[in-house]
Amino acid sequence: MEKTGWFCSYTPVEIIDAAGSLPVGIKYDSGAEHEDVLLGDSMCSYVRSCMGGALTNKYDDLNGVVIAHSCECMRRLSDGWGYKQHEIKPDLIHTLDIPKVVSGSSIKFFAGGIKRMKEDLEKKYGEISDDAIRKSIQKYNQIRQTFEKIDELRKKEDTAVTGTEIEQLMSEYFSTDPEKFSKAAFDFYESKKDAVQPADLPRVMIIGGPGNSSLIKTIENSGGLSVVENLCTGIRAFAGESEPKNDPYLELAEIYLEKTPCPRMLGDKARAGIKEISDLAKEYKVDGILYFSMKFCANMQMQWALLKNSDTSEIPIKVMEGDISSEINEREIHSFIKRLKKRRKKKQ
Amino acid sequence: MNTAEYIKQENTEQRKKQLENFLKVNGLEDIPPSDAVKMAFASDFNELSPSAKRGHVNAEQFFNAYNMNASGDFEYHHVAWRSLFVPTEIMYAMGLTPYTTEMVASQLAMSGAAVERIETAEANNFSGDLCSFMKTVAGGVIEDIFPTPDILLTSTHLCDPSAKYAELASEIYKRPEFILDIPYGIYDLEINKKDEKDQKRIDEAIDYVTEQFYEMINFITDHTGLELDHKKLKNACAWSNEARKWMDEGNNITLYERTSAEKGIKELDYAANLMQTWGTEKIADVYKSRYEEYKANPRSKSEDKVPRIAWFHLRPYFKNQLMKYLDEKIEISGSQVNFVFFDPIDPSDIIRSIAKRTVMHPAYSSVTARTKIAISQIPEDTDGIIAYYPKSCRHFHGGAIMENEMFKKAGLSILTIDGDCVDDRGDDFPIVKTRVDRFLKMISK
């Protein structure tokens, strides 16, 4: 099966699937951060990892990539990939511009961009019909519905679902055919729906970007439980559901722009993002928030400054800056979890 | 008292205090604000040099934002905070005074007052590797030294933090913000256009921004009561077109001919592409005076004494030895931020024409596209390029390696200096001087 890589959760993977190509999410652990000799050290580690991976043949099994212009670092990834296209195997490269505000006109403009993405993919994979896109939307809706159910389980105090398990499941999502994954996700839900884990663990929400392979494990090995991940590889990976529309591009544009926002979003959507953080904290009965901000990501850095400066809630927020591959300071996490445990005891 | 009156009164009171705060952080606390204004305008505008005229216009607008006119008297202004690339003609046509915070950050750097603001921001959760312009602004907001805006108008080009900071300011001042979402890469599409589908996307992008301008006009009216005056808009565009013409003519002299007029680093401070003065009568005068000065002082190629260098991006604004040294060693023949990339505004379709100019900003395109323009514009007798990129600037610094390769392939020598424009904490002149000397030695060969 042909494969098309995508980098950002604002990429409508339904179009790739409808083209008959497997959408492959390029995760934080797939590239080669230290092999980037093109973009330089003012870029975030995720983008450097992707660029380094492309330059060292890590993505040679892909037939193409869709690079979302979602932030200034991704912009340079698109530049670098295009500039070195003659040395990089995946021959299709499409840059998809993503609006930063949500309005009637931005949704319409983004729909036009998604249509152009489809047209570019058609050059490689042949015609993509509206029906095929609708079928694909259905497939992803099923995945979304299953995750909503899993999320409901995670909201319970005695949940048996761990963050580490979800991280593993998400990893499969990034590289598995949506139909197969839908079944795997549902099986996971079935295996957990009646299970309980009465251990009294501090419940943590993680906010960040593409993630870090040690982060969730470190939290859970330190005696905490990651109950909601507001990450590109967490809840932000899924758009919501919409009412079916005559125009599937408009439908996709709307659900992707309306989803839980990345810190890249601006204006009312950014403010809604801050509010959503506080709503999620309540829904998931969170004891503490760990904001894992990626170095050189101006959007995250600005968001946590805003969050910390305007925070009036009583939920402790711990900010750590790091990279996708950096080791996590275990001692720092231990002491944060310890603090949450004490607070939790006091509350009881 | 209705809401508009209440906001006006609140702004008036706050701006009075904020100007005092601003003067204080600049070590001018003993000077009454009205005297500070008079000091800034000691000379008659018409008697000033072109560069001083530019400074005069900026200073006048700066004090206006604090409700002071050039005589030091009170005069209420509806102030719109603006990020660098929001077009200003519509603002003038609606009676708004723009206040560009990034420009004020450079002003604070010039007076040696930026680093303390940066430290304030860093002490208040703003990360060390954020853009230093934005940290200066964030620190200034926290210290309350800027005039409370009536509204905030920002755009998504070119960089992420320049739009994001408005969220902070909007929350602190409790004033509404409007964001222009500018599509990326349309200039790339224009120069690589293959078929009618590409043209359709270009048109969609211009339509999208045009629509947002109309939304912005309604937003301004809703929140300030100010309405678009079509006659004023026409005038603003006529002045912009005139300013554009003189800027371009002046650039042609410095780039393709020669002038013995002393330009020095002041040439960089026109930074025409970033200015909030487009759409004013005075800026047309400034650029015309510049052209006339250059034209009146011709110089032949045989009189070249130092290498002719095209300058990319901005300069360090803090007190530094580098620019003084370069002033003796090179002649700045062209500047990226003075490049007139846009067509004149079409008076028969003004809003769409401004939208087109906004969308087609070549700096908001791929590194390949923007480098291609530079290669096509820089004449053969230019000796090299110096690019001064802040390390905190993902947009420019992140493209430096590709740009270097492309220029070298095109036979253009380039020196990229990793620096900062407002934060002097990492300034190390001896190291940079070594690199500059090696570069100048290389191009002299």
HADDOCK unambig.tbl for C-alpha pairs under 7 A between the chains (distance, minus, plus):
assign (segid A and resid 38 and name CA) (segid B and resid 401 and name CA) 5.82 0.50 0.50
assign (segid A and resid 38 and name CA) (segid B and resid 402 and name CA) 6.50 0.50 0.50
assign (segid A and resid 39 and name CA) (segid B and resid 398 and name CA) 5.32 0.50 0.50
assign (segid A and resid 39 and name CA) (segid B and resid 399 and name CA) 6.26 0.50 0.50
assign (segid A and resid 39 and name CA) (segid B and resid 401 and name CA) 6.53 0.50 0.50
assign (segid A and resid 40 and name CA) (segid B and resid 398 and name CA) 5.92 0.50 0.50
assign (segid A and resid 42 and name CA) (segid B and resid 391 and name CA) 6.20 0.50 0.50
assign (segid A and resid 42 and name CA) (segid B and resid 392 and name CA) 6.51 0.50 0.50
assign (segid A and resid 42 and name CA) (segid B and resid 394 and name CA) 5.75 0.50 0.50
assign (segid A and resid 42 and name CA) (segid B and resid 397 and name CA) 6.84 0.50 0.50
assign (segid A and resid 42 and name CA) (segid B and resid 398 and name CA) 6.03 0.50 0.50
assign (segid A and resid 43 and name CA) (segid B and resid 394 and name CA) 6.25 0.50 0.50
assign (segid A and resid 43 and name CA) (segid B and resid 398 and name CA) 6.35 0.50 0.50
assign (segid A and resid 71 and name CA) (segid B and resid 160 and name CA) 6.76 0.50 0.50
assign (segid A and resid 72 and name CA) (segid B and resid 159 and name CA) 6.39 0.50 0.50
assign (segid A and resid 72 and name CA) (segid B and resid 160 and name CA) 6.38 0.50 0.50
assign (segid A and resid 72 and name CA) (segid B and resid 394 and name CA) 6.46 0.50 0.50
assign (segid A and resid 72 and name CA) (segid B and resid 395 and name CA) 6.12 0.50 0.50
assign (segid A and resid 73 and name CA) (segid B and resid 394 and name CA) 6.60 0.50 0.50
assign (segid A and resid 76 and name CA) (segid B and resid 398 and name CA) 6.63 0.50 0.50
assign (segid A and resid 76 and name CA) (segid B and resid 399 and name CA) 6.77 0.50 0.50
assign (segid A and resid 79 and name CA) (segid B and resid 366 and name CA) 5.75 0.50 0.50
assign (segid A and resid 79 and name CA) (segid B and resid 367 and name CA) 6.45 0.50 0.50
assign (segid A and resid 97 and name CA) (segid B and resid 183 and name CA) 6.81 0.50 0.50
assign (segid A and resid 97 and name CA) (segid B and resid 184 and name CA) 6.26 0.50 0.50
assign (segid A and resid 99 and name CA) (segid B and resid 181 and name CA) 6.35 0.50 0.50
assign (segid A and resid 100 and name CA) (segid B and resid 181 and name CA) 6.27 0.50 0.50
assign (segid A and resid 101 and name CA) (segid B and resid 181 and name CA) 6.60 0.50 0.50
assign (segid A and resid 105 and name CA) (segid B and resid 208 and name CA) 6.59 0.50 0.50
assign (segid A and resid 109 and name CA) (segid B and resid 208 and name CA) 6.74 0.50 0.50
assign (segid A and resid 266 and name CA) (segid B and resid 164 and name CA) 6.58 0.50 0.50
assign (segid A and resid 267 and name CA) (segid B and resid 167 and name CA) 6.79 0.50 0.50
assign (segid A and resid 267 and name CA) (segid B and resid 179 and name CA) 6.68 0.50 0.50
assign (segid A and resid 296 and name CA) (segid B and resid 129 and name CA) 6.36 0.50 0.50
assign (segid A and resid 298 and name CA) (segid B and resid 130 and name CA) 6.05 0.50 0.50
assign (segid A and resid 298 and name CA) (segid B and resid 160 and name CA) 6.65 0.50 0.50
assign (segid A and resid 298 and name CA) (segid B and resid 161 and name CA) 6.09 0.50 0.50
assign (segid A and resid 299 and name CA) (segid B and resid 160 and name CA) 6.62 0.50 0.50
assign (segid A and resid 299 and name CA) (segid B and resid 161 and name CA) 6.76 0.50 0.50
assign (segid A and resid 301 and name CA) (segid B and resid 126 and name CA) 6.74 0.50 0.50
assign (segid A and resid 301 and name CA) (segid B and resid 127 and name CA) 6.03 0.50 0.50
assign (segid A and resid 302 and name CA) (segid B and resid 126 and name CA) 6.82 0.50 0.50
assign (segid A and resid 302 and name CA) (segid B and resid 164 and name CA) 6.88 0.50 0.50
assign (segid A and resid 305 and name CA) (segid B and resid 125 and name CA) 4.88 0.50 0.50
assign (segid A and resid 305 and name CA) (segid B and resid 126 and name CA) 5.45 0.50 0.50
assign (segid A and resid 306 and name CA) (segid B and resid 168 and name CA) 6.36 0.50 0.50
